[in-house]
Amino acid sequence: MRLALTPVSLLAQSISDFWAIMSSLLLGLLTLLLLQPVVLFAWQDYKDYKLYELKIEGAEEQNLVRKWSKENPLWDFHEPKRNESLLNVMIPPEEAKRFLETLRNYHLEYKVLIEDLAPLVHAQRTENLSKKLFIPWPHIDVLSAFYTHSEINDYLDSLPERFPKRVQVKQFGWSYERRPLKVLTITNGDGRRNKPVILIDGTVHAREWISPSMALYIIQQLLDNYGDNQELLQDYDWVIMPVVNADGYEYTHTDSRYWRKSRRPTSNPDCIGTDINRNFGYEWGHDEGSSSDPCEPIYRGERPFDQPESQVLRDVMLHYKGRLNFYLSLHSYGNYFLLPWGYTSDFPDTYQDMMSVADAGAKAIIYSTNGIYSYGSTYYVLYPTSGDTADFAFGVVNATVAMTMELPAAGFQGFDPWVSHIERLVTESWVGVRAMAAEVIRRYPA
Ligand SMILES: [Zn+2]
């Protein structure tokens, strides 16, 4: 029974609401203040780091950049792209003089995009921490904040209680720093076993924060928004691993926002981490598309699968061998659907079939938002890669369709969207993922 509220009780109600809101605000502010000293202690503030844009023309200048990247591990070149003459690079203050001298010596055109990254990095961090203070644990509001690896794990662990017949959380292993690496299986709960599988992973590269958000959004579409998406689970199961590079990702939250690689030390004490997306054991080790130098961003490791995180993702893939009809790896940025191969200019036999799937995604997105995706083989559309996850999924695990999706750029460096960008990015990307999944299901019925 609902009690009618008199004016007096309404007043009492609004006073008690007022105090409830005030006390939660005060608690939030206090927590934020308490967080600050800890944050300042470990946090790299990027004071006087600058972002430059270089104009690179021709193979000679591209090779020059590659050489500089090798010789200067602190010059953070964003990955150069084929057929694109503009290239961004982040330079720390102590390197600025030498960097500019080098550009002048080679008469390279450049402009300064950002004079000082510190206030922007700080504003983004404060925005995210303050948003999260008001989201009750272990709930995840994907559109309202970016979450840490442990918060994402807590959320995954909370799902079986809400969807006991439809989800299963499985830990496939540990990261180098002993973080549990978890994988979520989503079904429609009909109990049918051995359906074909759509496998999606995220956060192979630590700083690409929209990637775990996208994985979480897909999970919520398949669970909370099941009514609109049930045909995607009729004959297929979905397996989702939101965070592969757990240590690197956590490091971008606690220490250094722009970390890319894993966190395992290498043979060079000055350079930590391996590029997990060059560490996979199919056509591993080509110098075109990966590097043997631990200081380079595309360092491939000493041996294929010498990173615990690569081993875990490999084991997840192999677990579904024979059922893996669609492997999709979520990265950012650039609006690309990248197909095998990365290591060679040759095309796989079923390339046109995979292109039809990419085509379905690109069309759905352009009709929905005017967003434009480029698609084709990694080697041609982006650049050569050796030892990437999609080549392994296709070449060894025999995934019917294997793809890397580079989500759209946002923020000031491309992989650093503001919280306010999340909704636009994930809703648009879901249109594409949904259309590609539907196309895979249509082409390869169970
Ligand atoms: Zn990436």
Residues whose N, C-alpha, C, O or C-beta is under 5 A from the ligand:
A	BS01	ZN	H205 H331 S332
